[in-house]
């Protein structure tokens, strides 16, 4: 593993539980607003290199999130991927979608860079209808 990957994995190890706590205390919108306020300059337009970086960070965060004593859900993982990419100046978008499946709909979160999914299957956005902005009902649970 490259030194940069080790640093990203270490950051994800610390950020995943923090993201979980923040979302439980403040909700998605307030957490994302808080993090956005701590970012520097607006992100640069997307490039092929940004999408590659997004997929690299997405894989690392998913790997770290899957090895926890408790499972980091898609929302926590996506929030961390979004934050790490935005800190690097990548124009990443946190997407939250819903799939109606009877009485209780399924919710899912992922990150896109330039319209491409970077931390999940490429076709996940075809399976879930994404909201225009983060919207999270109190009863939503993420896989």
C-alpha positions, 0 to 999 in steps of 0.5 A: 500500500502506498504511503498516501493510502495509509494516511487516507486509511488512518484518517478514515479510521478516525473520521468514520466514528466521528461521522456516525456520532455527528449524524446521530446528534445533528442529522445529515444536513447540519453535519454536512453544513458544518463540514462545508463551512470548514472547507477552503476554496470552492472545488475545481471542475471535475477531471479524469484525475479527480474521478480516479482519486475519488475511486481510490479514496472510495475503495479505501474508506469502504475497506476501512469501514468494513473492518470495524468492530461495528459496521460503518453504514453507507451514509457514514462511509459516503460522508467521509469520502465526500469530506476527504475529496472536498478537502483535496479540492475535488468537486464531489457530491454526496447523494442520498437516494430512496427505493420504494420497497413496500411499506418502508422504503430503502435509503442509500448514500453514495458519492459522485464525482463528475456524475460518476459514482466513486464509492459504490457500483456504477449503476447504484444511481439507477437503482435509487432515486437521488434527492436534489439535496440531503433529505433524511427522515427521522425513521430512515436507516441506511444499509 
